Amino acid sequence: MVYKEFTKQEIIDMDMYYRIQLINSLGGFKSICLIGSKNKEGQTNLGIFNSVFHLGSAPALYGFVCRPANRERHTLENILETKNYTINQVHHTFYKQAHQTSAKYQRETSEFKKVNLNEEYIGDIHAPFVKESKIKFGLELEETHNMMNKNTILIGKVIHVKVEENLLDEKGFIQLDKADTITGSGCDAYYKTNFLERLAYARPENEDA
Amino acid sequence: MVYKEFTKQEIIDMDMYYRIQLINSLGGFKSICLIGSKNKEGQTNLGIFNSVFHLGSAPALYGFVCRPANRERHTLENILETKNYTINQVHHTFYKQAHQTSAKYQRETSEFKKVNLNEEYIGDIHAPFVKESKIKFGLELEETHNMMNKNTILIGKVIHVKVEENLLDEKGFIQLDKADTITGSGCDAYYKTNFLERLAYARPENEDA
C-alpha cells in the first residue's frame, strides 16, 4: 500500500485550503448538531457544529468548540449572555437545511426562518429547540475554556432531554441509525450510517477480540 | 409522534447506568480513534477514545478528553511524561480489537500485543502508531485544560500525517467511508457509514437548502 506523508514543516508550509481539508479529515467521523440560542432581546439563532463531545454523565455535561470571536459569533454571544442553549441532532430529512445555517447571516436574521426549520420551546428554557429533531437536549452554561488558538470550549450541564420514545431502549440507549441521524467528516461531507453491533464491556480476560 | 422527556431533577435522580447510556447517546455520532503512547522506559500503551475533536488547522490542533486520574490512566501519564502521542483511525477490519483496548490491563502490559495490532514508528516520533490504520497522525502536547468534573482536555499540535494515498484527493480531502473508518455512539455501539455528499460553502443567498 502506498502512503502519503507530511512532516511538521510540510504541514506548516502547505497551501491553506489543502491544510484545512487535510487536517479536518484526520480525526474520523464527527457529530453534526444544531445549536439553538436566543439573546435577551428575543432574537433566535441556529448554527451547525461538528465538535460536540460528551464530557460526563454525573453531572451530565457536554462540550463544544466555538471559533474566535474576532467577528460576530451569534451563538457564542447569546450563550454568554443567557447561559442557555440547546443541542439538536440532525437527521437525513434536514441535513441540507442544517448545513445552510453556516452561512453568515446578519444578527437580526433568524436561521430558523431562513432554512425553514421550526422553533420549539420547552418549559422555562429560554433557547429554542429544533422541532424537527428527534433527539435534543437543553443546557445551562457551566464553564468556558480559552484555547491557544483563541477558540473557546463551552461546557454545559444537561437540564432537559427530549427523545422520540420509539428510539429509546429500556436501558437508556438510543440507536442513532434508527433516527436517521447523520454524521460528517472534513468541513462539508455528510454520511448515513449502518449499525454494526454493540460490544460487551471489555475485560482483560476476553482477549480473543 | 410520542416523545419521552426528562427534567433536570429526573436526570439527577436517574439510575446511574440508565443515565450513562442516555447521556452518552445524546450528542450524535462520535469519532472512534486509537491513541498510542509510550513512557520513558519504553512501555507502550494503546487506548480507544471517542472524544477526539478538531480544534484548528493553522496551527493544526486536535483535542480529546481524558477521564480523571483517580486510578491509573496510562495514556494520560505517558503523554504528560513525554509530550508525545499518536491518533489512529479505526477501520471495520479491526474495530473489535480497538474496543478490547478499553479493558483495564496492567501498566506493564502493552495493548498492542494483547489485541494483536502492530506498532509502527515514524522518524523520531517517540510514540507508536498503529500499523493497520490507514489514516494516522503524530502530535506534540501543547496544552492541558482541567474540567469541572476532573476530566482533562489535552490539546496537541499535529507534527506528522500518514494517509493511504488512494484515499486522499488533490485538494486534501479524505473520504472516510472509502477507508472503512467506523463511527460510534453511546459507550459501545459501532457503525459503518455510507457517503451522502459534500455540500458547497453556504452563503446567505443560497436559501433553497
Chai-1 contact restraints between the chains, C-beta under 6 A:
chainA,res_idxA,chainB,res_idxB,connection_type,confidence,min_distance_angstrom,max_distance_angstrom,comment,restraint_id
A,M1,B,E164,contact,1.0,0.0,6.0,A-B,restraint_1
A,V2,B,E165,contact,1.0,0.0,6.0,A-B,restraint_2
A,Y3,B,K162,contact,1.0,0.0,6.0,A-B,restraint_3
A,Y3,B,E164,contact,1.0,0.0,6.0,A-B,restraint_4
A,K4,B,V163,contact,1.0,0.0,6.0,A-B,restraint_5
A,K4,B,E165,contact,1.0,0.0,6.0,A-B,restraint_6
A,K4,B,L168,contact,1.0,0.0,6.0,A-B,restraint_7
A,E5,B,K162,contact,1.0,0.0,6.0,A-B,restraint_8
A,F6,B,V161,contact,1.0,0.0,6.0,A-B,restraint_9
A,K8,B,I159,contact,1.0,0.0,6.0,A-B,restraint_10
A,I11,B,A60,contact,1.0,0.0,6.0,A-B,restraint_11
A,Y18,B,G172,contact,1.0,0.0,6.0,A-B,restraint_12
A,R19,B,S57,contact,1.0,0.0,6.0,A-B,restraint_13
A,I20,B,S57,contact,1.0,0.0,6.0,A-B,restraint_14
A,Q21,B,K171,contact,1.0,0.0,6.0,A-B,restraint_15
A,Q21,B,G172,contact,1.0,0.0,6.0,A-B,restraint_16
A,Q21,B,F173,contact,1.0,0.0,6.0,A-B,restraint_17
A,L22,B,G172,contact,1.0,0.0,6.0,A-B,restraint_18
A,I23,B,S57,contact,1.0,0.0,6.0,A-B,restraint_19
A,I23,B,A60,contact,1.0,0.0,6.0,A-B,restraint_20
A,N24,B,H54,contact,1.0,0.0,6.0,A-B,restraint_21
A,S25,B,F173,contact,1.0,0.0,6.0,A-B,restraint_22
A,S25,B,I174,contact,1.0,0.0,6.0,A-B,restraint_23
A,L26,B,F137,contact,1.0,0.0,6.0,A-B,restraint_24
A,G27,B,S31,contact,1.0,0.0,6.0,A-B,restraint_25
A,G27,B,V52,contact,1.0,0.0,6.0,A-B,restraint_26
A,G27,B,H54,contact,1.0,0.0,6.0,A-B,restraint_27
A,G27,B,Y62,contact,1.0,0.0,6.0,A-B,restraint_28
A,G28,B,S31,contact,1.0,0.0,6.0,A-B,restraint_29
A,G28,B,C33,contact,1.0,0.0,6.0,A-B,restraint_30
A,G28,B,Q89,contact,1.0,0.0,6.0,A-B,restraint_31
A,G28,B,T181,contact,1.0,0.0,6.0,A-B,restraint_32
A,F29,B,F29,contact,1.0,0.0,6.0,A-B,restraint_33
A,F29,B,S31,contact,1.0,0.0,6.0,A-B,restraint_34
A,F29,B,T183,contact,1.0,0.0,6.0,A-B,restraint_35
A,S31,B,G27,contact,1.0,0.0,6.0,A-B,restraint_36
A,S31,B,G28,contact,1.0,0.0,6.0,A-B,restraint_37
A,S31,B,F29,contact,1.0,0.0,6.0,A-B,restraint_38
A,C33,B,G28,contact,1.0,0.0,6.0,A-B,restraint_39
A,S51,B,F53,contact,1.0,0.0,6.0,A-B,restraint_40
A,V52,B,G27,contact,1.0,0.0,6.0,A-B,restraint_41
A,F53,B,S51,contact,1.0,0.0,6.0,A-B,restraint_42
A,F53,B,F53,contact,1.0,0.0,6.0,A-B,restraint_43
A,H54,B,N24,contact,1.0,0.0,6.0,A-B,restraint_44
A,H54,B,G27,contact,1.0,0.0,6.0,A-B,restraint_45
A,L55,B,N151,contact,1.0,0.0,6.0,A-B,restraint_46
A,G56,B,N149,contact,1.0,0.0,6.0,A-B,restraint_47
A,S57,B,R19,contact,1.0,0.0,6.0,A-B,restraint_48
A,S57,B,I20,contact,1.0,0.0,6.0,A-B,restraint_49
A,S57,B,I23,contact,1.0,0.0,6.0,A-B,restraint_50
A,A60,B,I11,contact,1.0,0.0,6.0,A-B,restraint_51
A,A60,B,I23,contact,1.0,0.0,6.0,A-B,restraint_52
A,Y62,B,G27,contact,1.0,0.0,6.0,A-B,restraint_53
A,Q89,B,G28,contact,1.0,0.0,6.0,A-B,restraint_54
A,K96,B,A209,contact,1.0,0.0,6.0,A-B,restraint_55
A,Q97,B,A209,contact,1.0,0.0,6.0,A-B,restraint_56
A,H99,B,L199,contact,1.0,0.0,6.0,A-B,restraint_57
A,H99,B,A202,contact,1.0,0.0,6.0,A-B,restraint_58
A,Q100,B,A202,contact,1.0,0.0,6.0,A-B,restraint_59
A,Q100,B,A209,contact,1.0,0.0,6.0,A-B,restraint_60
A,S102,B,A202,contact,1.0,0.0,6.0,A-B,restraint_61
A,A103,B,A202,contact,1.0,0.0,6.0,A-B,restraint_62
A,A103,B,R203,contact,1.0,0.0,6.0,A-B,restraint_63
A,A103,B,P204,contact,1.0,0.0,6.0,A-B,restraint_64
A,Y105,B,P204,contact,1.0,0.0,6.0,A-B,restraint_65
A,K114,B,E207,contact,1.0,0.0,6.0,A-B,restraint_66
A,V115,B,A209,contact,1.0,0.0,6.0,A-B,restraint_67
A,F137,B,L26,contact,1.0,0.0,6.0,A-B,restraint_68
A,E143,B,M148,contact,1.0,0.0,6.0,A-B,restraint_69
A,H145,B,H145,contact,1.0,0.0,6.0,A-B,restraint_70
A,M148,B,E143,contact,1.0,0.0,6.0,A-B,restraint_71
A,N149,B,G56,contact,1.0,0.0,6.0,A-B,restraint_72
A,N151,B,L55,contact,1.0,0.0,6.0,A-B,restraint_73
A,I159,B,K8,contact,1.0,0.0,6.0,A-B,restraint_74
A,V161,B,F6,contact,1.0,0.0,6.0,A-B,restraint_75
A,K162,B,Y3,contact,1.0,0.0,6.0,A-B,restraint_76
A,K162,B,E5,contact,1.0,0.0,6.0,A-B,restraint_77
A,V163,B,K4,contact,1.0,0.0,6.0,A-B,restraint_78
A,E164,B,M1,contact,1.0,0.0,6.0,A-B,restraint_79
A,E164,B,Y3,contact,1.0,0.0,6.0,A-B,restraint_80
A,E165,B,V2,contact,1.0,0.0,6.0,A-B,restraint_81
A,E165,B,K4,contact,1.0,0.0,6.0,A-B,restraint_82
A,L168,B,K4,contact,1.0,0.0,6.0,A-B,restraint_83
A,K171,B,Q21,contact,1.0,0.0,6.0,A-B,restraint_84
A,G172,B,Y18,contact,1.0,0.0,6.0,A-B,restraint_85
A,G172,B,Q21,contact,1.0,0.0,6.0,A-B,restraint_86
A,G172,B,L22,contact,1.0,0.0,6.0,A-B,restraint_87
A,F173,B,Q21,contact,1.0,0.0,6.0,A-B,restraint_88
A,F173,B,S25,contact,1.0,0.0,6.0,A-B,restraint_89
A,F173,B,G186,contact,1.0,0.0,6.0,A-B,restraint_90
A,I174,B,S25,contact,1.0,0.0,6.0,A-B,restraint_91
A,L176,B,S185,contact,1.0,0.0,6.0,A-B,restraint_92
A,T181,B,G28,contact,1.0,0.0,6.0,A-B,restraint_93
A,T183,B,F29,contact,1.0,0.0,6.0,A-B,restraint_94
A,T183,B,T183,contact,1.0,0.0,6.0,A-B,restraint_95
A,S185,B,L176,contact,1.0,0.0,6.0,A-B,restraint_96
A,G186,B,F173,contact,1.0,0.0,6.0,A-B,restraint_97
A,D188,B,R198,contact,1.0,0.0,6.0,A-B,restraint_98
A,D188,B,L199,contact,1.0,0.0,6.0,A-B,restraint_99
A,A189,B,R198,contact,1.0,0.0,6.0,A-B,restraint_100
A,Y190,B,L196,contact,1.0,0.0,6.0,A-B,restraint_101
A,Y191,B,T193,contact,1.0,0.0,6.0,A-B,restraint_102
A,Y191,B,F195,contact,1.0,0.0,6.0,A-B,restraint_103
A,Y191,B,L196,contact,1.0,0.0,6.0,A-B,restraint_104
A,K192,B,N194,contact,1.0,0.0,6.0,A-B,restraint_105
A,T193,B,Y191,contact,1.0,0.0,6.0,A-B,restraint_106
A,T193,B,T193,contact,1.0,0.0,6.0,A-B,restraint_107
A,N194,B,K192,contact,1.0,0.0,6.0,A-B,restraint_108
A,F195,B,Y191,contact,1.0,0.0,6.0,A-B,restraint_109
A,L196,B,Y190,contact,1.0,0.0,6.0,A-B,restraint_110
A,L196,B,Y191,contact,1.0,0.0,6.0,A-B,restraint_111
A,R198,B,D188,contact,1.0,0.0,6.0,A-B,restraint_112
A,R198,B,A189,contact,1.0,0.0,6.0,A-B,restraint_113
A,L199,B,H99,contact,1.0,0.0,6.0,A-B,restraint_114
A,L199,B,D188,contact,1.0,0.0,6.0,A-B,restraint_115
A,A202,B,H99,contact,1.0,0.0,6.0,A-B,restraint_116
A,A202,B,Q100,contact,1.0,0.0,6.0,A-B,restraint_117
A,A202,B,S102,contact,1.0,0.0,6.0,A-B,restraint_118
A,A202,B,A103,contact,1.0,0.0,6.0,A-B,restraint_119
A,R203,B,A103,contact,1.0,0.0,6.0,A-B,restraint_120
A,P204,B,A103,contact,1.0,0.0,6.0,A-B,restraint_121
A,P204,B,Y105,contact,1.0,0.0,6.0,A-B,restraint_122
A,E207,B,K114,contact,1.0,0.0,6.0,A-B,restraint_123
A,A209,B,K96,contact,1.0,0.0,6.0,A-B,restraint_124
A,A209,B,Q97,contact,1.0,0.0,6.0,A-B,restraint_125
A,A209,B,Q100,contact,1.0,0.0,6.0,A-B,restraint_126
A,A209,B,V115,contact,1.0,0.0,6.0,A-B,restraint_127
